[in-house]
């Protein structure tokens, strides 16, 4: 059986995009592993933005951008990974987002000696 091309297809929700991305379709990824992959990626994505945010005055334009620029990337990651929009995944992904922001800010404070 031929595999579908590696793009998100709303007609075929069983399309395993992460499988095609990770190991050319040879590695089977279940829901919990997919959620863990997305959460870890979101956390790592937000580290530099949290670092940037910690150096910006609160509620300034750069502070606002440091928080909101990663959001489209998180949405794109959810779509391309095939994670979907299950309610149970939101606390994990949102938590990873905020933990990444906070850890990035903590890294900045640690490096600056404050």
C-alpha positions in Angstrom: 0.0 0.0 0.0 1.4 3.4 -1.0 1.8 6.0 1.8 0.3 9.4 1.4 2.7 12.4 0.9 4.0 14.1 4.0 1.6 17.0 4.4 -1.4 17.6 6.7 -4.6 16.2 5.2 -7.8 17.0 7.0 -9.6 14.3 5.1 -7.2 11.6 6.4 -6.6 12.2 10.1 -4.7 9.0 10.4 -1.8 10.4 8.3 1.3 10.0 10.4 3.2 13.2 9.7 5.6 12.8 12.6 6.4 9.3 11.4 7.3 10.6 8.0 9.4 13.4 9.6 11.2 11.3 12.3 12.2 8.2 10.4 10.8 8.2 6.9 7.7 6.3 8.1 9.5 3.4 9.7 9.1 4.6 13.3 5.6 4.3 14.8 4.7 7.1 17.1 1.7 6.8 19.4 -0.3 9.7 20.9 1.7 10.1 24.2 5.0 10.1 22.4 3.7 12.6 19.9 2.4 14.8 22.8 5.8 14.6 24.6 7.6 15.5 21.4 5.4 18.5 20.8 5.6 19.6 24.4 9.4 19.3 24.5 9.7 21.2 21.2 7.5 24.0 22.5 9.5 24.3 25.7 12.8 24.5 23.7 11.3 26.9 21.2 10.3 29.3 24.1 13.6 29.4 25.9 15.2 32.1 23.7 11.9 34.1 23.7 11.8 33.9 27.5 15.4 35.1 27.6 14.4 38.0 25.4 11.3 38.7 27.5 13.2 38.9 30.7 15.4 41.7 29.4 12.4 43.8 28.2 10.4 46.3 30.2 7.2 44.7 31.3 4.2 45.4 28.9 6.5 47.0 26.3 6.3 46.2 22.6 9.4 43.8 22.8 7.9 42.1 25.9 4.6 41.5 24.0 6.4 40.2 20.9 8.6 37.9 23.0 5.5 36.2 24.3 3.4 36.2 21.1 5.9 35.5 18.3 6.2 31.7 19.2 2.4 31.2 19.1 2.1 30.7 15.3 5.0 28.2 15.4 3.3 26.2 18.2 0.1 26.1 16.1 2.0 25.0 13.0 3.8 22.4 15.1 0.5 21.0 16.3 -0.9 20.8 12.8 2.2 19.3 11.1 2.8 16.8 13.9 -0.8 15.5 13.6 -1.4 16.1 17.3 -4.7 17.7 16.6 -6.8 19.7 19.0 -7.8 17.2 21.7 -8.7 19.0 25.0 -6.3 16.8 27.0 -3.3 18.1 25.1 -3.9 21.8 25.8 -2.7 21.9 29.4 0.5 20.0 28.5 1.3 22.3 25.5 0.3 25.5 27.3 2.3 24.4 30.3 5.4 23.7 28.2 4.9 27.2 26.6 5.0 28.9 30.0 7.7 26.7 31.5 9.9 27.5 28.4 9.3 31.3 28.9 10.0 31.1 32.6 13.2 29.0 32.2 14.4 31.3 29.5 13.9 34.2 31.9 15.7 32.3 34.7 18.6 31.6 32.4 18.9 35.3 31.7 18.8 36.2 35.4 21.4 33.6 36.2 23.7 34.8 33.4 23.3 38.4 34.4 23.9 37.6 38.0 20.6 38.9 39.4 
